Amino acid sequence: MKPLTLLVLAGLVHIFSLNCDPQKSALTDTPDNTSCNLRDDHDPQLLRQLIGQTVLLSSATLEEECRTQGKSYKEFFELYPPGGILIDHEKIWEKDSLRQLVVAYRQAVPYPLLICADLSRGAGSLVKGYTRFPGLTGIAATQSPKLAYGAAKVMAWEAKSVGIDWVLNPHVNVIRPFAPGGPNGFTDGLSDDPLFTQWFLKEMIDGYQHHHILATAKTSVYLPQTDDHINAKKRSPLFDWQADQDMILNTLIKSGVSAIMMVPFADENNIITSESPSDADSGCLTSLASKRIVSRLKKERGFKSVIVRGALANSMDSTECKGQIDIEWIKNGTDMLLCPSLDYYDAMEHALKNGTIKEGRFNDALERISCLKKKINLERKYAVLPELSREQRIFSQTLAKEILLKSLTLIKNTPQLIPLSSRNVESILLITNAGHDHGDLISKLEKQIEKKQPVYSHDELTLTELFHVAESVDLILYALFSGNEMSKDSASLWINKIFQANPGKSIVISFDDPFHYHQFQNAAVYINTFNTDPCVAKPLVDALYGKLSFQGHSPVNLEKKIRK
């Protein structure tokens, strides 16, 4: 077998030499020069650790594997050494517990370890007592780049205080209301205006990175991407959407974004298989697309930092591709993989030794990852984690309240039904499609309304009683959430039926997806909050009764018809 030679530049030596005992480092027997020869008789742990630099492991997966295998973190990392750990949102952490966990992870490896999280709704979505923000559309509804920068700054402060170095956000998606059956309308985005989107996102990325947190442009990737399919879809909304994505990414690359994450989705009507007649050099759907997209980012756009494959890609490849898909992504130019199969380690070692993965490709990924770590002087992060100052906490609370108030958006108010008054509205029926996740918000909303006048909740009524009450009350308030399609399930059917019979006394409030408007545009009043946090209940009711004004501006044009 031809010996495997890996180029280890100064930056790669840096990965393993920082904050570890040099006598125990995997590179202690490596000469201090620009190359390291890894032969069959060389310490296999060195190659394992180099491969691991391309991996972001999920903390949930890590904890489960350690529990089932009965291993300590150190023992597990000897088998599967990662370049970074993603702190999952499976629970809301106590601050001290998360800090202790991060320290334990870092002490278990002999090199600087990246700790990352998705903080798109603020660190309060991860850490108890920290600041929560609305989604990107809510921040965009304020029309204030200063507030966008401030929100990112607060997230950076709070992330650093628990040991997080890298945020896997913001989303770059340009929002599009595609026809039913399309890719969810891209409601994770910021606006339907690409120029407005790139302007706001640049402010947010600067807010993170000016405060020493790595930021990620997280973008959905339309699949397939073969020439035949692209040519056939040049006039489609999906093709136009991808062009807008490219323009925004180009701007963010020029402004110095630290990483790009690709999260693929597929057009179910045009899935590429190994029998596709185009240039499918691999039968794997997502890896084929990644080759084109990565080439565009690195070669045409000149992106010099790290490209990450998002975890969702794993579910989008056919069964026969599962064994090779992670290798294909690295081969085609991706630098890091979020939550790959643990089989990836052995598969990559085999691919490096048999030449499937070229040395130059692998070394390029390692160099980019090394540079990413050096951007934030990662070795200096092992000191005592910083505490938030009193001034920072006050600033964070004040900013979050300002964003909440300025994001409440009144889309429609005819015939000037609000502000409400107990004199002209004596009874209200509250209807919602909320699941258990939003129970606290609905409970607080109901309590706030009850302070004004009687309110009926549909949960307390039989279906027969519900239709009778709907006819008798002065006002019907609909509290809507995405994730529950308003056209298919039985609850949606009776909600639609009640609305169609009473549009003139209906106030529709969408708490996340602005495109509920397309189904309820005949309502007398339509409101977007862009916020599902229970704290939105009081200011929302105050705005309904005229104590506060609606200050938000919709970041999407709701009058555009859905494109087929």
C-alpha positions in Angstrom: 0.0 0.0 0.0 1.3 3.5 -0.9 2.2 5.4 2.3 -0.2 8.1 3.2 1.4 11.5 3.4 -0.5 14.3 5.0 0.6 17.9 4.8 0.4 19.4 8.3 1.0 23.1 8.1 1.9 25.3 11.0 -1.7 26.0 11.6 -2.5 22.3 11.9 0.3 21.7 14.4 -1.4 24.6 16.3 -4.6 22.5 16.6 -3.0 19.8 18.6 -0.3 21.8 20.5 -2.6 24.3 22.2 -3.7 23.9 25.8 -2.5 20.3 26.1 0.4 18.5 27.7 3.0 18.2 24.9 4.1 14.9 26.3 0.6 13.5 25.7 -0.2 15.2 22.4 -0.9 13.1 19.4 1.8 15.1 17.6 4.6 14.7 20.2 6.6 12.6 17.8 6.0 14.9 14.9 8.9 17.0 13.7 8.3 20.7 13.9 8.2 21.2 10.2 5.5 21.4 7.5 4.8 17.7 6.9 3.9 14.6 8.8 4.3 11.1 7.2 1.5 8.8 8.4 2.4 5.2 7.5 0.8 2.0 8.4 3.2 1.7 11.4 2.5 5.3 12.6 0.4 6.0 15.7 -3.2 5.5 14.4 -4.5 8.0 17.0 -2.9 10.8 15.1 -4.9 10.1 11.9 -8.0 9.6 14.0 -7.6 13.0 15.5 -7.0 14.7 12.2 -10.1 13.0 10.8 -12.1 14.1 13.9 -11.3 17.8 13.2 -13.8 17.6 10.3 -16.6 16.4 12.7 -19.1 18.4 14.8 -20.7 15.9 17.2 -24.1 16.5 18.8 -24.0 16.7 22.6 -27.3 14.6 22.6 -25.6 11.8 20.6 -22.5 12.0 22.6 -24.3 11.7 26.0 -26.4 8.8 24.7 -23.4 6.9 23.3 -21.4 7.4 26.5 -24.3 6.2 28.5 -25.1 3.1 26.4 -21.4 2.2 26.0 -20.5 2.9 29.6 -17.6 5.2 28.6 -16.3 8.4 30.0 -15.9 11.4 27.7 -12.2 10.8 27.4 -12.6 7.1 26.5 -15.3 8.0 23.9 -13.1 10.8 22.4 -10.2 8.3 22.0 -12.4 6.4 19.6 -14.3 9.4 18.1 -12.4 12.6 18.6 -14.4 15.6 17.3 -13.3 19.0 16.1 -16.3 20.5 17.9 -19.5 19.8 19.9 -23.0 21.1 19.1 -24.9 21.8 22.2 -28.4 20.6 21.4 -31.6 22.3 22.4 -33.2 19.2 23.9 -33.6 21.1 27.2 -33.1 24.5 28.7 -29.9 24.4 30.6 -29.0 25.9 34.0 -26.1 28.2 33.3 -23.7 26.5 35.8 -24.6 23.0 34.5 -23.8 24.0 30.9 -20.5 25.7 31.9 -19.4 22.5 33.7 -20.4 20.4 30.7 -18.3 22.5 28.3 -15.3 22.3 30.7 -15.7 18.5 30.9 -15.8 18.2 27.1 -12.7 20.3 26.7 -10.7 18.6 29.4 -11.4 15.2 27.6 -9.4 16.1 24.4 -5.8 17.1 24.0 -6.5 20.0 21.6 -8.8 23.1 21.5 -12.4 22.0 21.0 -15.0 24.2 19.3 -18.3 24.5 21.2 -21.2 25.6 19.0 -25.0 26.1 19.2 -27.9 27.5 17.2 -28.9 30.7 19.0 -31.3 32.1 16.3 -33.8 33.0 19.0 -31.3 34.1 21.5 -29.3 32.3 24.2 -32.5 32.2 26.3 -33.7 29.3 24.0 -30.7 27.3 25.4 -29.9 28.7 28.9 -32.4 29.5 31.7 -32.6 33.2 32.5 -30.8 34.4 29.4 -32.2 36.7 26.7 -34.9 35.4 24.3 -35.5 37.2 21.0 -38.1 36.7 18.2 -37.0 35.0 15.1 -35.2 36.7 12.3 -38.5 38.0 10.8 -39.3 39.6 14.1 -36.0 41.4 14.3 -36.4 42.5 10.6 -39.9 43.8 11.4 -38.3 46.5 13.5 -36.6 47.9 10.4 -33.6 48.7 12.6 -30.1 47.4 11.7 -28.9 48.9 15.0 -31.3 46.5 16.8 -30.1 43.6 14.7 -26.5 44.3 15.6 -27.4 44.7 19.2 -29.3 41.4 19.3 -26.2 39.6 17.9 -24.0 41.4 20.4 -26.2 40.2 23.3 -26.1 36.7 22.0 -22.3 36.8 21.7 -22.0 38.0 25.3 -24.2 35.3 26.7 -22.7 32.6 24.4 -19.2 33.4 25.6 -20.3 33.2 29.3 -21.2 29.5 28.9 -18.2 28.6 26.7 -19.8 28.7 23.3 -17.4 29.9 20.5 -19.5 29.5 17.4 -23.1 30.1 16.5 -24.7 28.1 13.6 -26.9 31.1 12.6 -28.2 33.4 11.2 -30.3 31.8 8.4 -29.7 33.3 5.0 -32.9 32.1 3.5 -34.9 34.5 1.4 -38.5 33.9 2.4 -40.8 32.7 -0.4 -44.4 31.6 -0.1 -44.3 28.6 -2.4 -47.3 26.6 -3.2 -48.6 24.0 -0.8 -46.4 21.0 -0.9 -43.3 23.2 -1.4 -40.4 23.6 1.0 -42.3 25.1 4.0 -42.2 28.7 2.7 -38.7 29.2 4.1 -40.1 30.9 7.2 -36.7 30.5 8.9 -35.5 33.4 6.8 -35.5 37.2 7.4 -37.4 38.8 4.5 -38.5 38.2 0.9 -36.3 41.1 -0.2 -32.8 39.9 -0.9 -31.2 43.4 -0.7 -32.9 44.0 2.7 -31.9 40.5 3.8 -28.2 41.0 3.1 -28.2 44.4 4.7 -29.7 43.1 8.0 -27.6 39.9 8.0 -24.4 41.7 7.6 -25.2 43.8 10.7 -26.0 40.6 12.7 -22.8 38.8 11.6 -20.8 41.9 12.5 -22.5 41.9 15.9 -21.4 38.4 16.6 -17.9 38.6 15.1 -17.0 42.0 16.5 -17.5 40.4 19.9 -15.4 37.3 19.2 -18.0 34.7 18.3 -17.8 32.9 15.0 -20.9 33.4 12.9 -22.4 31.1 10.3 -24.4 31.9 7.2 -26.9 29.0 7.3 -28.5 28.4 3.9 -30.9 25.9 2.5 -29.8 24.4 -0.7 -32.2 23.4 -3.5 -31.7 19.9 -4.9 -31.2 18.6 -7.5 -28.5 20.8 -9.0 -27.6 19.0 -12.3 -27.4 21.0 -15.5 -30.5 19.3 -16.9 -32.6 20.2 -13.9 -31.3 23.7 -13.6 -31.9 24.5 -17.3 -35.4 23.0 -17.0 -36.2 25.2 -14.0 -34.7 28.6 -15.0 -38.1 30.2 -14.9 -39.2 28.5 -11.7 -39.5 30.2 -8.3 -37.0 27.8 -6.8 -34.4 28.8 -9.4 -35.0 32.5 -8.7 -34.8 31.8 -5.0 -31.4 30.0 -5.4 -30.1 33.0 -7.4 -31.1 35.4 -4.5 -29.3 33.1 -2.0 -26.2 33.2 -4.1 -26.2 37.0 -4.2 -26.6 37.3 -0.4 -23.9 34.7 0.3 -21.5 36.6 -2.0 -22.1 39.8 0.1 -21.6 37.9 3.4 -18.4 36.3 2.0 -17.0 39.7 1.2 -17.9 41.0 4.6 -15.9 38.1 6.3 -18.5 35.6 7.6 -16.6 32.8 9.4 -18.5 29.8 8.1 -21.2 28.7 5.7 -23.6 25.8 6.5 -25.5 24.1 3.8 -28.8 22.5 4.7 -30.2 20.7 1.6 -33.8 20.2 0.7 -35.2 18.3 -2.3 -37.9 18.9 -4.9 -39.8 15.7 -4.4 -41.0 15.8 -8.0 -37.5 15.7 -9.4 -35.3 13.4 -7.2 -32.0 12.5 -8.8 -31.2 8.8 -8.6 -28.2 6.8 -9.8 -30.2 6.2 -13.0 -30.4 9.9 -13.8 -29.0 10.6 -17.2 -27.1 13.7 -16.3 -23.6 14.1 -14.8 -24.4 12.0 -11.7 -20.9 10.8 -11.0 -22.4 9.6 -7.7 -25.8 8.1 -6.9 -26.0 10.3 -3.8 -28.4 13.1 -4.1 -27.0 15.6 -1.7 -23.3 15.0 -2.4 -23.9 15.6 -6.1 -25.4 19.0 -5.4 -22.7 19.9 -2.8 -20.0 19.5 -5.5 -21.5 22.2 -7.6 -22.4 24.5 -4.7 -19.0 24.2 -2.9 -17.2 24.8 -6.1 -19.2 28.0 -6.7 -18.5 29.2 -3.2 -14.8 28.4 -3.1 -13.7 28.9 -6.6 -16.0 31.6 -8.0 -16.8 33.5 -4.8 -13.3 33.0 -3.2 -14.6 31.8 0.2 -11.5 31.0 2.3 -13.1 29.7 5.5 -15.1 26.6 6.5 -18.1 25.1 4.8 -20.2 22.8 7.0 -22.7 20.1 5.9 -25.9 20.5 7.9 -27.3 17.5 9.8 -30.6 17.5 7.8 -28.7 16.3 4.8 -28.5 12.8 6.3 -32.2 12.1 5.9 -32.3 13.0 2.3 -30.2 10.3 0.6 -31.4 6.9 -0.5 -30.5 3.9 1.7 -27.8 2.7 -0.6 -26.0 6.0 -0.2 -25.9 6.0 3.6 -22.5 4.3 3.8 -20.7 6.7 1.5 -22.5 10.0 1.8 -20.3 11.6 4.5 -17.2 10.7 2.5 -18.7 12.1 -0.7 -19.4 15.5 1.0 -15.7 15.8 2.1 -14.5 14.6 -1.3 -16.7 17.3 -3.0 -15.3 20.1 -1.0 -17.1 20.4 2.3 -14.8 20.9 5.3 -16.9 19.8 8.3 -19.9 17.6 8.9 -22.5 18.2 11.5 -23.6 15.0 13.1 -22.2 12.4 10.7 -22.5 8.7 11.3 -19.9 7.4 13.7 -19.0 5.0 10.9 -17.5 8.1 9.2 -14.2 7.8 11.1 -13.4 4.3 9.8 -14.7 5.1 6.4 -12.6 8.3 6.1 -9.5 6.5 7.3 -10.0 3.9 4.6 -10.8 6.6 2.0 -7.5 8.4 2.8 -5.4 5.3 2.6 -6.9 4.1 -0.7 -6.8 7.5 -2.3 -10.6 8.1 -2.6 -10.0 11.3 -0.6 -7.0 13.1 -2.0 -4.4 14.4 0.4 -4.7 17.9 -1.0 -8.5 18.0 -0.3 -8.2 16.7 3.2 -5.3 19.1 4.1 -7.3 22.0 2.7 -10.2 21.2 5.1 -7.8 20.9 8.0 -6.1 24.2 7.2 -9.4 26.0 7.0 -10.6 24.5 10.4 -7.3 25.5 12.0 -7.7 29.0 10.7 -11.2 29.1 12.1 -10.0 28.2 15.5 -7.2 30.8 15.4 -9.7 33.5 14.5 -10.9 33.5 18.0 -7.6 32.5 19.7 -9.3 29.4 20.9 -6.5 28.4 23.2 -7.2 31.4 25.3 -10.8 30.3 25.9 -9.7 27.7 28.5 -9.4 30.3 31.3 -12.3 31.0 33.6 -15.4 31.7 31.6 -16.5 35.4 31.8 -19.5 36.4 33.9 -22.1 38.8 32.5 -21.8 42.3 34.0 -24.7 44.1 35.5 -24.5 46.6 32.7 -24.6 43.8 30.1 -27.7 42.3 31.7 -29.5 45.6 31.8 -28.7 46.3 28.2 -29.8 42.8 27.2 -33.2 43.1 28.9 -33.8 46.6 27.6 -32.9 45.6 24.0 -35.1 42.5 24.1 -38.1 44.5 25.3 -37.5 47.2 22.6 -37.3 44.5 19.8 -40.5 42.8 21.1 -42.5 46.0 21.1 -41.2 47.2 17.7 -41.8 43.9 16.0 -45.6 43.7 16.7 -47.0 44.3 13.3 -50.6 45.2 12.3 -51.2 44.1 8.8 -54.9 44.8 8.5 -57.5 46.7 10.6 -60.9 47.1 8.9 -63.3 48.6 9.8 -61.0 50.0 12.4 -62.0 47.2 14.8 -59.0 47.9 17.1 -58.3 49.4 19.5 -60.8 47.3 21.4 -62.9 48.5 24.3 -65.0 46.8 26.9 -67.8 49.1 25.8 -68.0 47.8 22.2 -66.7 44.2 22.9 -68.4 42.4 25.8 -67.3 38.8 25.0 -64.5 37.1 23.1 -63.9 33.5 21.9 -60.3 32.4 21.8 -59.5 29.7 19.2 -56.0 28.3 18.6 -54.2 25.5 16.8 -51.4 25.6 19.3 -49.9 22.4 20.6 -48.4 21.7 24.0 -45.3 23.7 23.1 -47.2 26.9 23.2 -49.5 26.2 26.1 -47.9 28.8 28.4 -48.3 31.5 25.8 -52.0 30.8 25.2 -52.6 30.6 29.0 -51.0 34.0 29.5 -52.9 35.5 26.5 -56.2 34.2 27.9 -55.4 35.7 31.4 -54.5 39.1 29.9 -57.8 39.2 27.9 -59.8 38.2 31.0 -58.6 41.3 32.8 -60.6 43.2 30.2 -63.7 41.1 29.7 -65.0 37.5 29.6 -63.3 35.2 27.2 -64.3 31.7 26.1 -61.6 29.1 25.2 -62.5 26.5 22.6 -60.7 23.9 24.8 -63.6 24.2 27.3 -66.4 23.7 24.7 -67.8 20.8 22.8 -67.9 21.2 19.0 -71.6 21.9 19.1 -71.1 24.5 21.9 -68.2 26.0 20.0 -70.3 26.8 16.9 -73.1 28.3 19.1 -70.6 30.5 21.1 -68.9 31.6 17.8 -72.3 33.0 16.7 -73.1 34.7 19.9 -69.8 36.4 20.9 -68.8 39.9 19.8 -65.3 38.9 18.7 -63.4 35.8 17.7 -59.6 35.8 18.3 -57.5 33.2 16.4 -54.1 32.4 17.8 -52.2 30.6 15.0 -48.9 28.8 14.9 -47.0 27.0 12.1 -46.4 23.3 12.2 -50.1 22.8 12.0 -51.3 23.0 8.4 -54.5 25.0 8.3 -56.1 22.8 5.7 -55.7 19.1 6.6 -56.4 18.0 10.1 -59.8 17.9 11.8 -59.1 20.9 14.0 -58.2 23.0 11.0 -61.5 22.0 9.3 -63.7 23.4 12.1 -61.4 26.5 12.5 -61.8 27.2 8.8 -65.5 26.6 9.0 -66.0 29.0 11.9 -63.8 31.7 10.2 -65.7 31.5 6.9 -69.0 32.1 8.8 -67.6 35.0 10.8 -64.8 36.9 9.0 -66.1 40.3 10.0 -65.6 39.8 13.7 -62.4 37.8 13.4 -58.9 39.0 14.7 -56.3 36.6 13.4 -52.9 36.6 15.2 -50.0 34.6 13.6 -47.2 34.1 16.1 -44.6 32.8 13.7 -45.6 32.1 10.1 -46.6 35.4 8.3 -48.2 33.5 5.4 -51.2 32.4 7.5 -52.5 35.7 5.9 -53.1 34.0 2.6 -55.7 31.8 4.3 -57.2 34.5 6.6 -56.9 37.6 4.5 -60.7 38.3 4.8 -60.4 38.7 8.5 -61.3 42.1 9.9 -57.9 42.3 11.7 -54.7 40.4 10.9 -51.5 40.7 13.2 -48.1 39.2 13.0 -46.0 39.0 16.3 -43.1 36.9 14.9 -42.6 35.7 18.4 -43.8 32.6 20.2 -42.4 33.4 23.7 -45.0 33.8 26.4 -43.7 37.3 27.2 -45.4 38.5 24.0 -48.9 38.0 25.5 -49.1 41.2 27.7 -47.8 43.7 25.1 -49.9 42.1 22.5 -53.1 42.5 24.5 -52.0 46.0 25.5 -51.7 46.8 21.8 -55.1 45.3 21.0 -56.7 47.6 23.6 -54.8 50.7 22.5 -52.3 51.0 25.4 -49.4 50.4 23.0 -49.1 51.1 19.3 -48.2 48.5 16.7 -44.8 49.6 15.5 -43.6 46.7 13.3 -43.4 46.7 9.5 -43.9 43.4 7.7 -40.5 42.1 6.2 -42.5 40.2 3.6 -45.0 41.3 1.0 -48.1 39.4 2.0 -50.0 40.7 -1.1 -47.8 38.6 -3.4 -49.7 35.6 -4.7 -48.3 32.1 -4.0 -46.2 31.0 -6.9 -47.1 27.7 -8.4 
